[in-house]
Every structure is written in C-alpha cells, then in structure tokens.
Amino acid sequence: MIIGLLYFQDDKSPRQITMKTFILKNSGGRLLLLLMLVFAGATPVFAQPAAKPQTTPAQAGGADVHARVTETLIDAAIADDPAVDKMLAVYAPKVRELDNVIGKLTGELRKGGVGAGSLGNFVTDGILAESRAKLGNSVVLAVTNAGGLRKNAIAEGELRQRDIFELLPFENALVQFDMTGAQVLALLRQVVSHRDAQAGARIKYVNDAANRPQLESVQLLIDGQEKEIDPAATYKVVSIDYLWKRSSTIPSETEGNYSVLNQAKKIEPLGLTIRDAIIHYVKTETAAGRDIKTNLDGRFMLDKPATPSPQEVRQ
C-alpha cells in the first residue's frame, strides 16, 4: 500500500489542509484506489478560482505572508497503515466477487426501441422467473423502466457479476401488486408510450402522428396461452419500488406516470432487489446448463396500418 501526504500551512495562521491518498493492491493483483480527503478547519481553497499572477508578494494586514511547502515521495517504502488495512479487509472479498463469472451470454444484449430491446427482455424475463420462484406461477407480468438499465449493451461471452452491477446499480426492490385487469391495461399503456420493458404480455402498438408508440391491443401469456385481459379480474404483477413510489403528474418523454400501481388491491415488497434477482436468475440458468440468449420474441409488435396516413403520403 502507498500513502501520499500533501501538507500546506500558512506561517501566520494555524489553519491547514491535509490530503491523504491510499492506493492498495489486493491479492488478485488489481489496484484499488481509495481517496480520502480530510479537511480540518481549512479555507475552501479548492472551490475558489485561481488568483491572477502577482509580481510582488501579497500583503496581509501590512505584513508579508510566508508559505512553507514540504514534499513526501510516494513509493513502496512507505509502510502500510494497519488501521486502513483492517477497514478494507471487510470489503476486499466483495470487490473480488465482482469478477466472478456467473454465466455465459450467447449473442449481444442491447438496449433500444420500444421495450428496451433484448436487454429489457433479459431483465424482465429474470424478474418474472425469480418472482414466480418466490410466489408461484400466479405472477403473470413483470415491468421495469428502461431508464433504470444503465448499460446500453452487454457483449457476447462470459457474464460476470460486475456486468449486472453496472447494468443495475440502484438498490431498487421488487414489489408485488395485485391489480385489476383495467389497472393492468393502464399500466401497460405507460410501458408502451415510454418504451419501458415487460415480460408476460404480447403487445401490439401503433405510432401516433408524433411518432410516439401507443398501446393498441394486448394479451397476457398465462400457462403458455395468450389470453385477453378481463378488466374485472385480479392479476399479480411485479415491478420495482422506484416506479411505485415515484409520482409523475407532468408528461415526460422519458418517464411514465406509474401512479396506477398505488391503486393496487395488495402491495407487498418481496424483500429482494432487482439486481440480486437478476444475478440469481443467471446463476440458476447456468446451473441448469442453459446460456443466457438474446431474446427478441415479438412481445412488442408494431401494427402498421394497411393504408398510409396523410403524413406518410406527404413523405
């Protein structure tokens, strides 16, 4: 471990600034960088603009101000700090776990378009599978927002835990919602119009005059069969707490109004984050001898009109 110390002190004042930088090597040979800034009653010099060069020393109260600077060479000769080693020992195994291979990806996963592409399908398929493992096959639909997927693509090859952490960095928790069919339809209208992701439904949509997708028709896949939604029936849906707790009354191109989730007959957290669910899903598929595959299965289908619209004719 290497420790660097920069020390600045005004001879006329007891105020000082101290910065410590710790660079550590773990047993895997990779570098961990931990920057610790300790400010003790210091003037916020880093937040101030640079002063103009002066040809004469600055005056303070009519007297010259003298500064003293000392340098410390940062190299391996500096001894490790036992207290810092002890603190980091708790976290080092968790950091190393990020490079664990948890599965294999056949084909590229990519985010884009209505439903967030194959990446959105992968995540919602995982949510649906893990929810059914926990609650049973009564769960018919999984929904999440495309904005919560923070990687645009995952390349073919080994899937590491790090990939899932980078894809889903937030502590969003899964929540069960018992909703009427009418509420499910309202939910899926938001999913389509904001290009969010879902698993469990087969959707047809059209583009409006402003080229925005709008729900046209939908069927739920129940026991392997496509079935119409009964507005009066109750369906079990799983989504994330971010969409449940987020209130959006102002129309937005990127974020839907998911307040319909608050109208559910029953709302129950599953005690599982979306990230942990997807990691477990990949591990389960791997243990069963299955790779993760690109899955564009037609769950979102654009229904093009038989006759072009006046706008299309003009084009």
HELIX and SHEET records of a PDB file:
HELIX    1   1 VAL A   45  ALA A   47  5                                   3    
HELIX    2   2 PRO A   82  ALA A   89  1                                   8    
HELIX    3   3 ALA A   92  GLU A   97  1                                   6    
HELIX    4   4 VAL A  114  ALA A  116  5                                   3    
HELIX    5   5 GLY A  117  LEU A  135  1                                  19    
HELIX    6   6 ALA A  146  GLY A  148  5                                   3    
HELIX    7   7 GLN A  161  LEU A  167  1                                   7    
HELIX    8   8 GLY A  181  SER A  193  1                                  13    
HELIX    9   9 ASP A  241  LYS A  245  1                                   5    
HELIX   10  10 SER A  259  GLN A  263  5                                   5    
HELIX   11  11 ILE A  274  ALA A  287  1                                  14    
HELIX   12  12 PRO A  310  ARG A  314  1                                   5    
SHEET    1   A 4 LEU A  31  ALA A  40  0                                        
SHEET    2   A 4 GLN A  16  LYS A  25 -1                                        
SHEET    3   A 4 ILE A   2  ASP A  10 -1                                        
SHEET    4   A 4 ALA A  67  THR A  70 -1                                        
SHEET    1   B 2 GLN A  59  ALA A  60  0                                        
SHEET    2   B 2 ALA A  63  ASP A  64 -1                                        
SHEET    1   C 3 GLY A 157  ARG A 160  0                                        
SHEET    2   C 3 VAL A 101  THR A 106 -1                                        
SHEET    3   C 3 ILE A 292  LYS A 293  1                                        
SHEET    1   D 2 LEU A 109  ARG A 110  0                                        
SHEET    2   D 2 ALA A 153  ILE A 154 -1                                        
SHEET    1   E 5 ALA A 197  ALA A 199  0                                        
SHEET    2   E 5 VAL A 139  THR A 144 -1                                        
SHEET    3   E 5 THR A 234  ILE A 240  1                                        
SHEET    4   E 5 ALA A 173  THR A 180 -1                                        
SHEET    5   E 5 LYS A 266  THR A 273 -1                                        
SHEET    1   F 4 GLN A 225  GLU A 228  0                                        
SHEET    2   F 4 PRO A 213  ILE A 222 -1                                        
SHEET    3   F 4 ALA A 201  ASN A 207 -1                                        
SHEET    4   F 4 PHE A 300  LEU A 302  1                                        
END                                                                             
